[in-house]
Amino acid sequence: QVQLVESGGGSVQAGESLRLSCVDSGASSSLCMAWVRQAPGKERERVAYIDKDGSTTYGDSVKGRFTISEDNRKNTLYLQMDSLKPEDTAVYYCVADHPLGWGGGAYCPSRQPHEYTYWGQGTQVTVSS
């Protein structure tokens, strides 16, 4: 059973950094993982995702500032957030879904936030100016 648990959120000043962590207690290392955020009054936005070959994709608003990574030995997904801005304030969710394809050909397609099956409880990130 997939169970995603985020940690690492908090309140910081603009320009500071935070690192979010997401542990998959179900140890489903085969899943496609991503980070999604939702700011008050705004739609959910996919921040970053990581493919099965380790390649990464970022939203334009965080490119160059955020880094997604994973440690499969620990079943943990990370989001390193640097140079934070007030507009990064949001609830951040760790999300996951099953890859497409088989065996060595499995890959993680680009998905819209609502297309992810598994969600963590979310962690609040607040950036003040």
N, C-alpha and C positions, 0 to 999 in steps of 0.2 A: 504494500500500500504506500502510495506516494504521500509524503507529508513534508511540506516545505516550511522552514522556520527561519525568519529573518532576524537579524540583530545589527546593531551598529549605528542606528539613527541617532539624531540629537539636534541640538541648537548650536549654531556656529555663526561667526561673523563672515561677511563677504571676504573672499580671498583665501579662506581656510579650507581644510580638507577633512573628509570623512571616508571611512571604509565600511561598506556594508558587507555582511556575510549572510549566506543562505545555506543551511544544512538540509540535505535531503535525508531525512531519517529512514526513508524506505530504501535507501541505498540503490536508487535506480539510476546508475551512472549512464545508462543508455539513453536517457531522455535529452531532449533539446531544451536548453535553459536560456532564460532571458530576464531582463529587468524592465519593468513597466512602472510608470509613475502617474499619479493623478493629483493635479493641483486643484484647489478649491474653485469650483465654477468652470472647470475646464475638462475636456475629454481626456481619457486615458491615452498616454503616449508611450510607445516603446522606446526605451532609452538605449538599449544595447542587447545584442544576442551573440551567442557563440555557436559555431557550427561544429560538426563532429570531427572535422580535420583541424580544429583549433582556430580557424579564421574568425574574425570578429567584425561586426557591423554596428555602427553608431548612428543615433539620430543627429541631425545637423546641429541641433541646439547644444549638444554636449561633446561633439567631435573635438578631439584635441585636449579635452579636460578630464574626461572619464575613461576608465579602463576596466573592461570586464575580463575576468579570468576564472579558471576553475582548477580545483585540486581533486582529481578523481579518487585519490587514495583516501581522502577525507570526506568525499561526497559533498563538497562545499563549493559554492559559487560566490565570487566576490565582485564588488563594484567599488573601485577606487575613484573617489570624486575629489578632484583638485580644482583650485581657483573657483570655488563655489560662488554663485551669484544669488541674489534674492529670488530671481525667477526660477531657481532650482527647488524652491520650497514646494514640497509635495509629500504625499504618502508614496513610498516606494515598495513595490511588490516584486518578489521573486516568482517567476512563472515557469511552467514547463509543459512539454507535450511530447508525444512520441515522434521519432524521426520517420521519414519516408524512405522507402527502399529497403534493401536487405544486406546483411553482413557488411562487407567492406564498402559497399555502394550506398550505405545509409547516409542520409544527409538531413539537414535541418532547413526546411523552407522558410522563406520570409513570411511571417504571420502578423496579422493585425492583433492588437491586444485582446480583443474579445474571442479570438480563435484559440487561445491557450486553454488547455483543460484544467491544469493544476495551478493553484494560487496559494501563496503564503498569506499570512494575516496582515502583512504590511508593517512598515516601520516609518515613523514620521521624521522627515528632515526639514528643518527650519533654518533659513539663512537670513540674517538681518544685515542691513546696510550700515 
